Amino acid sequence: MSNPATGLLLSQIALHATEAAAVACAKWRGLGKKNDADQAAVDAMRKSFEHAPFDGLVVIGEGEIDEAPMLYIGEKVGAGGIAADIAVDPLEGTKLCANDAPNAMTVVALAPRGGLLHAPDMYMDKLAIGPGYPPGLIDLDLSPTENVQRLAKAKGVAVKDIRACLLDRERHHHIIEELRRAGAGIRLIPDGDVAGVFWTTETARSGVDIYFGSGGAPEGVLAAAAIRCAGGQMQARLKPESEAEIARAKTMGHADIARKFTLDDLVPGDVVFAASGVTDGSMFSGVVFAADGAHVESVVWDSFTGRKARVASVLRG
């Protein structure tokens, strides 16, 4: 049974982390230094976790211990308390922040220990829609045309009224061409596929109905947390590009590389998802620095209770 108190506690921890990271990296907007912006976000998020009342374990982070000095996979954080898995993208859209371009954000998902898939650092095919549709409406094994046709029928609109989101990458050209032939609308994004999936959860705000294509597997788990909280649907499949990546996946328990992950595989239980805007975007405004402090707009969603909150904070100091 869901524990509302756990959801509230994890929501507070996640929100504080994304807010702190957003303010820190927003100071680097437009300066062309994506690594510095990312490091500022990592430092602030790690500091936020340091004294938080939980026993946190990073399962989706900045990389292995030899790749990342902080928020590395396997790192333990927190001052003690409920055992929780942590998935982070301290700055999703490092280039977006460096160029002061839309839709950079900071992201955290928290779940009780064992509640997040341990995803290897490789590509993952993803397909996602938001809430309000019959179970099993979309399927990764169907063609893009079939999926948008199913979605249009369920929504009661023409295919031309469906907007698909994809990363603007050469590997997606065949999907883009097929969707064009089907008559669907398309939003191509330069970076940030957590955001792309996230947008499907609030179509009226974002204008995006469905997400297609491959991106990072760790980001797929973060995105799945948002879908779980919103009541949407998502499927995914690992997409290794070398024998070394296949071997790495197997060492992490993914013996069946061709397995199609459902939402229950990606996020098997209750979870908290939080995100804060760094630059202005489709879901919230970016950080605004004013005389009274840094104004931050965030969402924090909690599947323990079904709470979906928009939070406007002013951080001083």
Long-range contacts (C-beta under 8 A, 24 or more apart in sequence): 2-270, 2-303, 2-304, 2-305, 3-304, 4-304, 4-305, 6-82, 6-112, 6-270, 6-304, 7-270, 7-272, 7-302, 7-303, 7-304, 7-305, 7-307, 8-302, 8-304, 8-305, 9-53, 9-54, 9-81, 9-82, 10-54, 10-82, 10-84, 10-110, 10-111, 10-272, 10-302, 10-304, 11-272, 11-274, 11-300, 11-302, 11-307, 11-309, 13-48, 13-49, 13-52, 13-53, 13-54, 13-56, 13-110, 14-108, 14-109, 14-110, 14-272, 14-273, 14-274, 14-300, 15-274, 15-276, 15-298, 15-300, 15-311, 16-48, 16-52, 17-45, 17-48, 17-49, 17-52, 17-88, 17-106, 17-108, 17-274, 18-45, 18-105, 18-106, 18-107, 18-108, 18-274, 18-275, 18-276, 18-298, 19-106, 19-276, 19-296, 19-298, 19-313, 19-315, 20-44, 20-45, 20-47, 20-48, 20-315, 21-45, 21-48, 21-90, 21-91, 21-106, 21-276, 22-105, 22-106, 22-276, 22-277, 22-278, 22-287, 22-296, 22-298, 23-287, 23-294, 23-296, 23-315, 25-90, 25-91, 25-97, 25-104, 25-106, 25-278, 26-97, 26-278, 26-279, 26-286, 26-287, 26-289, 26-294, 28-97, 28-98, 29-97, 29-98, 29-100, 29-104, 29-278, 29-279, 29-286, 30-98, 30-99, 30-100, 31-98, 32-98, 32-99, 33-98, 34-94, 34-95, 34-97, 34-98, 35-94, 37-91, 37-94, 37-97, 37-98, 38-90, 38-91, 38-94, 41-90, 41-91, 41-106, 42-68, 42-70, 42-71, 42-90, 42-91, 43-70, 44-90, 45-71, 45-88, 45-90, 45-106, 45-108, 46-70, 46-71, 46-77, 49-77, 49-78, 49-86, 50-77, 50-78, 50-79, 51-78, 51-79, 52-77, 52-78, 52-79, 53-78, 53-79, 53-80, 53-81, 53-82, 54-78, 54-79, 54-80, 54-81, 54-82, 54-83, 54-84, 54-110, 55-80, 55-81, 55-82, 55-83, 55-84, 56-84, 56-85, 56-86, 56-110, 57-83, 57-84, 57-85, 57-86, 57-113, 58-86, 58-87, 58-88, 59-85, 59-86, 59-87, 59-116, 59-118, 60-86, 60-87, 60-88, 60-89, 60-109, 60-116, 60-118, 60-119, 60-218, 60-221, 60-222, 61-86, 61-87, 61-88, 61-218, 62-88, 62-90, 63-121, 82-112, 83-112, 83-113, 84-110, 84-111, 84-112, 84-113, 84-115, 85-110, 85-111, 85-112, 85-113, 85-114, 85-115, 85-116, 86-110, 87-116, 87-218, 87-221, 87-222, 87-225, 88-222, 89-194, 89-218, 89-219, 89-222, 91-278, 92-192, 92-194, 92-195, 92-219, 93-191, 93-192, 93-195, 93-278, 93-279, 94-191, 95-190, 95-191, 96-190, 96-191, 96-192, 96-278, 96-279, 97-278, 97-279, 100-279, 101-190, 101-279, 102-279, 102-280, 102-281, 102-282, 103-189, 103-192, 103-195, 103-279, 103-281, 103-282, 103-283, 104-192, 104-277, 104-278, 104-279, 104-281, 104-286, 105-192, 105-194, 105-195, 105-275, 105-276, 105-277, 105-278, 105-281, 105-283, 105-284, 106-275, 106-276, 106-278, 107-194, 107-222, 107-273, 107-274, 107-275, 108-272, 108-273, 108-274, 108-275, 109-221, 109-222, 109-225, 109-226, 109-267, 109-271, 109-272, 109-273, 109-274, 110-271, 110-272, 111-225, 111-267, 111-269, 111-270, 111-271, 111-272, 112-269, 112-270, 114-268, 115-267, 115-268, 115-269, 115-270, 115-271, 116-221, 116-225, 116-266, 116-267, 116-271, 117-221, 117-224, 117-261, 117-265, 117-266, 117-267, 117-268, 118-252, 118-253, 119-217, 119-218, 119-220, 119-221, 119-238, 119-252, 120-217, 120-238, 120-245, 120-248, 120-249, 120-252, 120-254, 121-216, 121-217, 121-218, 121-248, 122-216, 122-217, 122-238, 122-239, 122-240, 122-241, 122-245, 122-248, 122-249, 123-214, 123-215, 123-216, 123-217, 123-238, 123-239, 123-240, 123-241, 124-214, 124-215, 124-216, 124-217, 124-220, 124-236, 124-237, 124-238, 124-239, 125-213, 125-214, 125-236, 125-237, 125-239, 126-193, 126-197, 126-211, 126-212, 126-213, 126-214, 126-215, 126-220, 126-223, 126-234, 126-235, 126-236, 127-210, 127-211, 127-212, 127-234, 127-235, 127-236, 128-197, 128-200, 128-210, 128-211, 128-223, 128-227, 128-232, 128-233, 128-234, 128-235, 129-200, 129-209, 129-210, 129-211, 129-232, 129-233, 129-234, 130-200, 130-201, 130-202, 130-203, 130-209, 130-227, 130-230, 130-231, 130-232, 131-201, 131-230, 131-231, 131-232, 132-231, 133-233, 135-233, 136-233, 137-233, 138-210, 138-233, 138-235, 139-235, 140-235, 140-236, 140-237, 140-260, 141-260, 143-178, 144-175, 144-178, 144-179, 144-182, 144-212, 145-178, 145-179, 145-181, 145-182, 147-210, 147-212, 148-179, 148-182, 148-184, 148-210, 149-182, 151-209, 151-210, 155-209, 158-183, 159-183, 159-184, 160-184, 160-185, 161-185, 162-209, 162-210, 163-187, 163-203, 163-207, 163-208, 163-209, 163-210, 164-208, 164-209, 164-210, 164-211, 164-212, 165-189, 165-196, 165-199, 165-200, 165-208, 165-210, 165-211, 165-212, 166-196, 166-211, 166-212, 166-213, 167-191, 167-193, 167-196, 167-213, 167-214, 167-215, 169-213, 171-213, 171-214, 172-212, 172-213, 172-214, 175-212, 175-213, 179-212, 193-219, 193-223, 194-219, 194-222, 194-223, 194-226, 194-275, 195-281, 195-282, 195-283, 196-223, 197-223, 197-224, 197-226, 197-227, 197-234, 198-223, 198-226, 198-275, 198-283, 199-282, 199-283, 200-227, 200-232, 201-226, 201-227, 201-229, 201-230, 201-232, 202-230, 202-283, 205-282, 205-283, 206-282, 206-283, 207-282, 208-282, 214-239, 220-266, 221-266, 221-267, 222-273, 224-263, 224-266, 224-267, 225-267, 225-271, 225-272, 225-273, 226-273, 226-275, 226-301, 227-263, 227-267, 228-263, 228-266, 228-267, 228-271, 228-273, 228-303, 229-271, 229-272, 229-273, 229-301, 229-302, 229-303, 229-308, 230-301, 230-308, 232-263, 233-263, 234-262, 234-263, 234-266, 235-260, 235-261, 235-262, 235-263, 236-260, 236-261, 236-266, 237-261, 270-303, 270-304, 271-303, 272-300, 272-301, 272-302, 272-303, 272-304, 273-299, 273-300, 273-301, 274-298, 274-299, 274-300, 274-301, 275-299, 284-310, 292-316, 293-317
